[in-house]
């Protein structure tokens, strides 16, 4: 099992999860994070740290698309190992918003460490 980041992270990118990850398996896109499923050790410490509730175990219903997206972009985006002051100013406004993938997803990489 692994954990995945869903579209709830898009335009929020709080990065609290990055601080607690013992294996540094988070990768940064322009407006969201992803988890490398091959590196995730299923410890689960990241899930409760996410203010946007964007992290789910891959055993949850309907996360197959997110598992694929996480695998794809973790191979393309830079690794991030610490929380940076990059939380978008309007993150709280987008928290809980529906259909964020279709509205805002960017395949561009983030800054990384």
Residue pairs with C-beta under 8 A, 6 or more apart in sequence:
1 42
1 57
1 58
1 59
2 35
2 37
2 40
2 42
2 57
2 58
2 67
3 35
3 40
3 42
3 44
3 46
3 47
3 55
3 56
3 57
3 58
4 34
4 35
4 37
4 55
4 56
4 57
4 58
4 63
4 66
4 67
4 69
4 70
5 32
5 33
5 34
5 35
5 54
5 55
5 66
5 70
6 54
6 55
6 56
6 63
6 66
7 32
7 54
7 66
7 99
7 100
7 101
7 105
8 50
8 52
8 53
8 54
8 95
8 96
8 100
9 32
9 33
9 50
9 52
9 54
9 55
10 31
10 32
10 94
10 100
10 101
10 104
10 105
11 31
11 32
11 88
11 90
11 91
11 94
11 97
11 100
11 104
12 32
12 51
12 52
12 54
12 87
12 88
12 91
12 94
12 95
13 28
13 31
13 32
13 33
13 86
13 87
13 88
13 91
13 110
14 50
14 51
14 52
14 87
14 91
15 33
15 80
15 83
15 84
15 86
15 87
16 49
16 50
16 51
16 83
17 26
17 33
17 46
17 47
17 49
17 50
17 55
18 26
18 33
18 80
18 81
18 82
18 83
19 49
19 82
19 83
20 45
20 46
20 49
21 45
21 46
21 81
22 41
22 43
22 45
23 39
23 40
23 41
23 43
24 39
24 79
24 81
25 35
25 36
25 39
25 40
25 41
25 74
26 33
26 34
26 35
26 36
26 46
26 79
26 80
26 81
27 33
27 34
27 35
27 36
27 73
27 74
27 76
27 77
27 78
27 79
27 80
27 112
28 77
28 78
28 79
28 80
28 109
28 110
28 111
28 112
29 73
29 77
29 106
29 107
29 108
29 109
29 110
30 106
30 108
30 109
30 110
31 88
31 104
31 105
31 106
31 110
32 54
32 105
32 106
33 80
33 110
34 69
34 70
34 73
34 74
34 77
35 46
35 55
35 70
35 74
36 70
36 71
36 74
36 75
37 58
37 67
37 70
37 71
37 74
38 71
39 74
42 57
44 57
46 55
47 55
47 56
47 57
51 95
52 91
52 95
52 96
56 63
56 66
57 63
58 67
73 107
76 107
76 109
77 109
77 110
77 112
78 109
78 110
78 111
78 112
78 113
79 112
79 113
80 110
80 112
80 113
81 113
82 113
84 111
86 110
86 111
88 94
94 100
94 104
97 103
